[in-house]
Each structure stands twice: as C-alpha cells, then as structure tokens.
Amino acid sequence: MRGNRPLGRVIWAPVGAAVLSGLVIGVLARLLMRGIALAVGGSTGLSLVGTVAILVAFVVLALPAAVTATARPAIMHAGRWATAALTGLMAARTGLGDAKTIVLADDGQLTPITVLIVAFAAIVVAHGQLAQRLTRRLRALQEAPAEALRTPDARPV
C-alpha cells in the first residue's frame, strides 16, 4: 500500500493542479469573454455547453505546465511556456472570430476592449504558473500534510 504513494503523488498532483488551475483560469476567461461581448454590444448569453467546453479546454491546456512543475528548471520553464503558448493560440483563434466587431467598434468602446484583451493576455501567462504552483502545493500536501497546511500548535506557550 505504501509503495503506491509516490506514484499517486506523481500522477494525481499534476492532474489535480491542472483541474484546479483550468477551472480558475477558465472561469476568468469566460467572464472576460462576456465583458468583451458587453463592450462591443454583442450577445452576452452564456451557454452551459460553451462554458463547459471552455473549462475542459483550459484544464487540458494546463497539463504541460502541471506535469513539468517539479522537473529541472529548463523543462519546467518550457512546460510553463508551452501552456502559455497553447492557451494564447486558442485564445487568439477564438478572438479572431470577433475581430471584425472589435475593429468596427466606436472610439468609446476601444478602451474597455483593450483593457479586457490585456487582462486576457495576463491570465494566459498566469495559467502555466498557477498550474505549476498548485502542483508543487499538492505534492507537498501529500508528502507532509501537517507541514503543508502549517497548522498551529494548540498548546499554550
């Protein structure tokens, strides 16, 4: 039983981190997409199928960073940037569908659109970092739960 613990830590920590970071970044991305739609005066409806597809995509895109979180620094950075590049490519491809609407936007709409696009770029870059930090936290939690949580001693000093 004890022999399976390291394997579980190696497999489940990155998978759990990819799921958590994918959900967090996916929700933020969905909110930013809605913000851009509001800024250009487009349809702001959120479909359940579309939201689930976005969340699943962000979970899958977090895997390269999560899997390389504890590797050598060069591999770790490559995994993080692979996640950022794949996420950025997906975001840019999706955003190109709205390019015509954005290009034809009024001057008053350009500032909020620009802010939202920059925020989107920031979460794309943060996606890999979040996945790697969560992977390291989950591995530490599985190795030594008391130390990872830093529970204070209940005894009076």
N, C-alpha and C positions, 0 to 999 in steps of 0.2 A: 504494500500500500504506500509506504513511504517513498519507494523508488519512482512512483509516478508523479510525485510533487514537482520536481524540476521540469518535467515535460509539460505538465499543466501550466506552470508559470510561464514557460517559453511560448506556449500556444495561446493560452487564454488571456494573458495580459495584453498582448497586441490586439487581439480580436476585440476584447472589451474596450480598450482605448480607442480603436477605430470606430466602434459603435457609438461611444460617448461623444467623441470629437465630431464624428459625422452628423450626429443629431444636433449638436450645438451649432456647428457651422451651417448645417442645412437649414435650421430654423432661422438663423440670422440672414442667410441668403434669401430665403423665401420672403422674409419681411422687407429686405432691401428691394427685391423684385416688385413687391407690391408698392413700395414707396416710389419706385421709378414709374410704375404704371399710373399712380396717382399724380405724379409730377407732370406727365405728358398728357393727362386727361384720358387715359385708356381704360380698358376694362379692369376692374380691381377684384374680380371674383377669384376666390381660391378654391380649386377643386381638390377633393381628397386624393384622387388618383395622382394628380400632378404633384401634390405635396409629398406623398409617399415616394413617388419616383425620384424626386429631388433628394429626399433624405437617404434613400438607398444609394443613390449615386455618390453622395458625399461620404457615406460610410465606406463604400468600396474604394473611393479615391484616397481615403485616409490610410489604407493598408500599407502602401510602400513606406510611409514615414513611421507608422507604428511598428512594423516588422524590423526596421533598422534602428530603432531607438537606442539599443544597447550595443550596437556594433562599433567598430573603430570610427574615429571622428570623420574620416573621409567618406566612409559608407553611410554614416548617419546623416551627414550633410547632403549627400547625393539622394538619399531616401526622402529627406525633407523637401528638397527642391524638385524631385520627381513628383511628389504630391502637389506642390505648388504649381508646377508646370501643367500637369494633367487637369487640375482644378481650374487653373486660369484658362486653359484651352477650352474646357467645357463651358466656362462662364462666358468667354468671348464668343464662342459659337452660338450660344443661346442669345447673347446680347445683340448679335448681328441681325437677328430676326426683328428687333425693334429699332435698328439703326435708322431706317427711313423716318420713323416717327420722331426719333431724337434729333435728327438733322433738321427736320422741318419745325422743331419746337420754337416757340416765341422766346424773345430775349429774357423775359421774366422767369421762364421755366429752366433756363440753362444753368443757373447757379445751383438750385436744388438737385438737378440731374447730375451735375458734376460732382457735388458732394457725395451723392449716393454711389456713383461709379467709383470714386476714390475709396469710400468705405468698403465697397465690394472687393476692390483690389487688396485692401488691408486684411479682410477676412480670408481671402485666398492665400495670402502669405502666412497668416496665422494658423491656417488649417494644419499644416505639417508640424509646426511647433507644438500645437496643442496635442496632437496625436502622440508625439514623442514624449512630452511631459507626462501625459496620462499613462502611457505605457510604463515609464520608469516608476511612477507612483504606485501603480497596480502591482508591479513586481516587488517593490519594497513592502507593500502592504501584505502580500502573500508570504514574503520571507520572514518578516517580524512584525506582526500586526500591532503589538503594543508600541513599538518604537515608531512605526509609520504614522500611527494616529497621535502619538505623543500625549497619551493620557496622563494627567497629573496624578501624583500620589495623593490618596485621600487621607493619609495620616497627618495629624497636626505636627507642625515643625517645632 
